[in-house]
Amino acid sequence: MSTQLQTIDMTLPIGTLDSYLQRIYGLPMLSAEEEYALAMCLRENNDIEAARKLVLTHLRFVAKIAKNYMGYGLALADLIQEGNLGLMKAVKRFDPSMGVRLVSFAVHWIKAEIHEFILKNWRIVKIATTKAQRKLFFNLRKSKKRLGWFTKQEIDDVARTLNVKPETVLEMEQRLDAHDAAFDAEDENDFSAPIHYLTNQSQNPAQLAETTDTEQDNQKQLMIAVKKLDDRSQTIIQARWLTESKAPLQELATQFNISVERVRQLEQTAIKKLKSLMSAPPRGVIPENAFPPKQ
């Protein structure tokens, strides 16, 4: 291994992106022999210093690849950072005995991390989730730069080239052309913003308290009303409606030694009486319609 390689300054500047790029392009490149020696040292001895040298001397390739993805409106520094993660994963998995240079092996890992970052951050709503959709997304972006708005013939050509259905190409094109909508409008008088119609009232504390009180009150009134029924009707209502498992009509008919139809009649009569009792105002409360409106 050369003396030059052993004395590489392993520190990188903390500052602007330009200073970072200037520094990584100034780092010496590895020969095939140097790369092999470092990779074997990492693989056999888990030498972290060797891994750092392999990463540092290949940072320029990450920056070069990342620049190809600047058309997505994301910061180049972020793209480079994600690509660097892919490079480190590649270095960890690199086997020099396969006869392939690290840069060729690492391209897949670098692009995979950048692709994942773009798909997570390019839009708030995910537009590509499956492996096939991701492949179509990036290929379609390249095609749209050349073709602009697609005609039917162009959609068929892209579908045939990418080996997908025309409907899939059309759906992805619509996703690409869609835009994220702001949740809150800049103009307070603009009531078309989602904030005005997507409000979730299910967790409103006041509404939850009101709902709970209403349910408890209804349950209390139901229990009071049930106690006003005769014993047989109480048993039928309890068995049919107030237990986890609903008792069959035949079982109750056998219990009271009456017909099934008679049990059904008693049940319906009891339900009507319960509704009447629960709808009546509590004793001592004057209903709203007790007095005629003022003329």
N, C-alpha and C positions, 0 to 999 in steps of 0.2 A: 504494500500500500504506500502511496507517495507521501512525502513529508508535507506537501501542500494540503492534502486532504486531512491529514491528522491535525493540522493547525487552523482549521476553519473556525472563524469567529461565529459561535453559535447564537449570538444575541441578534435580535432583529429590532429595528427602531420602532418606537411607539410614537406615532405622529400622523402625518397625512398619508393618504393612499399613495400619492406619488413617491414619497420617500420610501415607502414599503416596496413598491414595484422596482424602484431604482436599486434597492439593496438586494432583492432576490435575484434580479437579473445580473448582479455583479458576483454572485456566488459561483464558484467553479463547478463545471459539469463533471460527472464521473465517467471514467472509462469503463468498458465492459468488465475488465478485471477488478477494478476498484468496487464496482457495484456488486459483483459476485462475492467478493471477500466480505463486504459489509453485510450482505444478505445472509451469508452462511454463518457469520458471527452472531447475527440476531437469531437465526433459526436454531442454532445449536447451543448457544450460551445465553440466550435471552438478553443480549447486550443492548441496553436502552440507548447508550451513546451511539451505537451503530444505527439504530432506528432513527434517531434524531438527524443524523447526517443524511440518511436516505431520504427523509422527508424534506429537509431543507434544500437539498440539491435538486429537488423536483418541484419546488413551489412555482417556478417559472412556467411549468407546463399547466398547472392548475389555473394560473392567471390567464394564460392564453386561451384555455378552454372556456373559462368563465366569461371572457369578453364576447364570445359568440352568443351569449344569452342576455345581452343588454337591452334587447327589444321588448322586454316584458315590464318595463317600468320599475324594476327593482335595483337597489344600489349595487354597484359592482363590488364594493367591499363585502357585502353580505353574500354575494354569489361566490366570491373567492373563499370566504370563510367556510361555506358549506362544502365547496370543492376540496378544501384542505382536509376536512373530516373524511371525505371519501379517500383521499390519498393516504391518510394514516391507516384506514381500514385495509387498504390494498397492501401497504407495507407489512402489516401484521400477517397477512395471508400469503405473501409472495414466497414462491419456491424457486430459487435460482437454478435448481437442478433441471427444471423443465426446459431450459434453453431459450427463454423469452426475456426480453429486457423489461425492467420495471415499468417504464413509461407506457409500454404497450399493454401490460397487465392492468395498470392503474386507471386507464381511460374509462373503463366500464364503471368502476367504483366512484370516480370523480363525477361523471355525468349523472349517475344514479342519485347521488346526494343533491346535486344542483336541481335535477328534475323534481325531486321530492320537495325541495324548498320552494320552487316556483309554483307547484301545484297547491301548496298550502297557503301561499301568501299572495298569489296573483289576484285572486278574487276572494271575497268573504265567503261566498258559497262555493263549495267544491264543484268543479266542472268535470273532473276525471277521477274515478275511483278505482276501476279495475285496471289490470295490466294492459289489456287491449285498448281501453279508452286513453290511457296515458300515451301509448305509442301513437294513436291516432291524433291526439292533441298536438304533439310536437311536430309530426309530419304535416298536419293540416296548417299549422302556423307557417311553416316554410312554403307550402303551396299557396296560401292566401297572399303572401307577400308578392308572389309572381302573378297570381290570377285575379286578385281583387274579389269582387262579388262573383259568386259561382253561378253559372248557368247549369241547366240540367245536364248538358253534355259534359261540362267540367266536373260536376258531381260524379257522374258515371265513370269518368276517367280516373278520378282520385280513388273512388271505391275499388275499381279494378286494380289499380296500382298497389293499394294497401291491403287488398284482399278482404274487404269488408262490404257490407250492404250499403247501397246508396242512402237508405234511411238513416243509417248510423252516421254517415258523413254529414248529412243535412242537420241532424240533431246536434252534432258537435259544432257545426258552423254557427248555429243559433246560439249555443252557449258562449262561443267566442265573441259574438257580436253583442251579447247582452252586457248590461252595465249594472253595477251595484247601486242601489238606491239608498240615499241617506236616511237614517232612522228618524232623525229630528230635522225639521225644516228650518232654514235660515230665517224665513219670514214667519213670525208668530201667527199671522193670519192665514197661513197656508195650511189648510186642514186635510190636504191630500197626503201628507207625510205619514208613514206607518205608525209613528208614535201615537197618532190620534185614533187608530182603529185596531192596534195590536196590544192594547193594554190588557194585562192579565189580572182580572179581578178575583181570581180563585184564591189568592193569598192575601187579600185585603184584610187586615186585622179586624176592622169594624164590621165588615161583612161576615167574616168567620164567626165573630162573637154573636152577631145577630142570628146567623143560621143555627148555631149551637143552642142558643136560648129558645129559638122557635121549635127545634126538634125536641128539646127537653120538655117544653110546655105541651107540645102535641102528645108526647108519650104519657105525660101526667094526666092529661084530659082523657086519653084513651083508657087508661087504667080505671079512672073514676067512672067512665061511662060503662065499662064492662061490668063493674060491680053492681050496676043498676039493672042488669039483665037477670032473668031467673036462672036458677042453678044449671038446668039442662042447657040453656043457650050459652051460658058462660063456658061450660065444658066444651061445647061444640066449637065456639070461637077460639078458645085456647088451643084445642087440638088441631084445628084447621089453619089458623093464621098466626098464632103467637108462639109457635115452637119451630125449631130448626127443620124437623121432618114433618111434612103435612100428613095428618092421619087420613086414611081412605074413608070414604062415606060408608062403605060396607062394615068397617070395623065399628063405627059409631052406631050404625043401625043395629048391629048385634048387641052392643053394650046397653042400648036403651030399649031393645026389643020392639023396634019400629022399622018401617020400610026405609029403603035408601032415599026414595023420593021425599019422604017425610023429613028426613035429616036435611036434605037440600032446602026444603021450604023453611025449616027452622033457621038454617044458616042465613038464608037471604033476608028473612024477617029481622034477625038479630043485627045484620049489617046495616039495614035501613035504619033501625032504631039507634045504632051507634052514630051514624052520620047525623041524625037529627039531634042527638044529645050533644055532640061535639060542635055543631054549628050554632047551637043556642048560646046566647051571652051568659057569662057566669052570673050567679045570683048576686044582686046588689049593683050590677052594672047596667046602666040604661043604654039600650041600643041607639045608634046614630039616627035611625029612621023612626024613633018613637014620637017625635014631634014634627008637625008639618012645617015646611019652610015658611019663613016670613014673607008676607006679600009686599 
